[in-house]
Amino acid sequence: MTEFAIKLEDVGIRFQGERSSDGLKDWLAGRLTGRKPHQSTYSVDALRGVNLSIGSGERVGLIGLNGAGKSTLLKVMAKIYPPTSGKVVVRGHVCPMFEFATGFEMNQSGWDNIRIRGLLLGMSPAEIEEKLPEIGAFTELGEFLDYPVRTYSAGMFIRLAFAVSTSINPEILLIDEVMGAGDIRFADKAKRRMYEFMEQGKVLVFASHATNLLESFCRRTIWLDAGGVRMDGETSKVLEIYSRTNLPNP
């Protein structure tokens, strides 16, 4: 029996808060008269009753329309969002590839940020220095590694984060659309590294709108709809029904 790496039991995530129901005109009037804006509460169920188990060595895709809960589910798996209800168990070291700003010192160079991010991911200073040339070369950022990362584009952030995170051979890698960014050559390099990663028997959970990437990487795909699991099965079958269901109206 395959040992699970991630298990969710009846997991729900509810976001609640207060918001002002006044429009701009009322807000301006309130500023002039001192009247407090009218407050109302809101509640959004980002995930509802999610049950799933992901075993060691599995490559699992996540698909769904915007707002379906893909990013929220990844953040639950990464222990960034604690569940409002239900239970989450994760066995293994997790590397999330979606919080790109986390662990970056914006005024420090790319080289310094490789060191900082490596420490946050559990690498020793000696390990980081040993892998520093390889990580730098993989990013293809060249002289930009000498510049402060506040000068980087989103694609450059992704290159740097991806290179560091995959250099430590994490047990569980969570990716949110990272393959869709950057140029084609780097995407091909990232794809080859992902295959090398999966050959080591690790776990991949990959959220994407790109069906060709899901078919390439994932044998299993989970279709999320309005915060719940609508379908969970073989990637080709899930994508066939998903595509047919979400075809634009003629």
N, C-alpha and C positions, 0 to 999 in steps of 0.2 A: 504493500500500500504506500502511495506517495505521501511523504510528509508535507503538510502545508507550511507555507512561508507567511502567508497572509490569510487571515480569516475574519470575516465580518458577520455578525449575527444580529439581524433585525436593527441595523444601524440607521439612525436618523440624525439629520443636522437641521436645526431651526435657527434662523437669524431673526432676532427681535430688536426693536428699538423705537425711538420716537422721531417724528418728523413734523415739520411745520406745514399746515395745509393752506397757509396764506400765500397768495401770489405776490409778484414783485410790487404791484401797486399797493397792496395791503401792508407789505413789509416796509415800504418807504413811508406810508402814513404812520405806521407804528413807530418808526424811528423819530418822526417829528412830534408825535403826541405822547410817546412813552408807553403806548399800549403794547402789552406783551402779545406775541404772535400765538395763534391757536395751535395747540399741539395735538397730534394724533399718533397712535401707535401702529406699528406694522409688524407682521409676522410672515416669514417666508420659509417654506420647507424645501431646502436645497437638496436634501436626500430623504427618502422615505422607505423604511423597511427593507434595507439592502442586505441580502444574504448572499455571500459568495466565499469561495475558498480557492486560493491560488497555490499550487504545489511547487516544490523545488524544481527548478529547471524550466518552468513554464514561461512562454512568451505570450502575453495577453494584451490585446488591443482594447481600447475604449473608443466608442463612437457615439455620436448623438448630436442633435442640433445645439446651437448656442443656448446656454442656460439649462441644458439637460442635467448638469451635475458632474461632468467629467473632471474639471479642475478641483471641485470640492472633494470628490472621491479620492483623488490623488493626495490631496492635503490631509485627508483622514488617514490614509495609509502611511503618510510620512509623519504622523503624530503632530502635525501643525494645528489641525482642528480636532479638539476632543469631541466625541459624539454627544449629541444631546440625549440620545437614547440608544440602547443596544450596547454591543460589546465588540471591541477591536483587539485582535491579537496579531502581533507581527514578530516573526522569528528571523533575525538576521540584521546586519548593518544596512541601513537605508541611505541611499544617495538620491535626493530629489533634484531633478533637472528642470526647475521652473521658478525657483526663487533666485533669480540671477543677481539681484542687488544685495542679497544676504551674504555677508562675509567679505564684501568688497570695501576697501578704503579708497574713497573716490579721489583723494589727492595723492595717493601712492601709485607707483608704477605698476605695470603689468607683472614684472618679475616679483615685486614685493607682494602683490596680491596672490600670486601663485603660492608663495610661502605661507601667507596668512590663511588662505582657503585650505591648503593642505593640512595645516595645524588643526583647523576647525573640523576637518574630516577624519582626524585621528592619526595622521602621519607624524612620524618623529622628524625633528629637524634634519637628522642625517639622511632619512629616506627622501625628504623633499629635495635636498641638495643633490642627491644621486640622480633623481628623476627630473631635475630642473631642465637640463638641456633637451631631453626628449619631449617634455611637456611644451616647452617653448617652441620647438620645431613643429610639433603637431598643430599648434594654433595658426601657423603661417602668418603671424602678426608682425614678424620682423622687427624693425626699429620701433614700432608702436609699443612694444613691450617695455621700452624705456620711458614712455610717456605716461602721465597720470590717466587712470582709467575713466575719469570724468570726461575725457575727450573721445571716448569710445562710442561707437554706434551700438545698437541693440545686437546686431549680428556679431560684432566683435566680442561683446559680453558673452554671448552664447558659445563662441569658439573657446574662450578662456575657461569658462565654467565647465564645458563639456570635457576639455582636455584634462583638467585637474581631476574632476570627479571620476572619470573612467580610468585614470592612471592608477587608482588604488584598488582596483578589482573589487568593487562593492558587491555585497551579496544580493541586494535588491536595488534595482535602478528604476526610478519613476520618471517618465519623460512626458512633458506637455508641449506638443507641437514643435520640439526643438529641431526636428529634421526639416521642417518647412522653412527655416530661416537660413540666410546666408547663400553663398553662390553654389553652383552645381558641383564644382570640384570638391569643396569642403564637405558637402552633403555626401558625396561618394566615399570620402575618407571616413566620415563618421559612420556610414553604413558598414564599411568593412570592419571598423573597430567594434561596432555593435555585434557583428557576427562572431568576432573573436571572443568578445565578452560572453555571449551565449554558449559558445562551445565549452566554456568552463563550468557549465551547469548552473549558472546563476539565474535570477528571476528578473524579468523585464515586464513592466506595465507601461504601455505607450498609448497616450491619448492623441488622436489626430483626426482631421477631416479628410486626409489624403488616403483614399482607399487602396491605392497602389502600394503605399508604404506599409499599411496594415497587412496586406496580402503578402508582402515581402518578409516582414519580420514576425508576424504573429499567426500561430496555428489556431488560436482561440480568440474570439472577440466578444466583448460585452456591449450591448446596445443599451444606453441609458436614455430614458424618456421621462421628462418632468420629475427628475430626482429618483426614479425607480428603475429597476432592471427589467427591460422589456423582452430582451432575448439574450441568451448566453450559449454560445456553441461554436462550431467550426467556422472559421473566419469567412470562407467563401459563401457559406449558406447565410450567415448573418448579414453580410454585405449585400447579397443579392436581394434579400427581403427589405433591408433598410433602404437601398437605392430605389427599389420599386415603390416603396411607401412614400418616399420623400421627393419623388419626381415633381418638378414644377408643373403647375397647371398650364395646359395649352392655351 
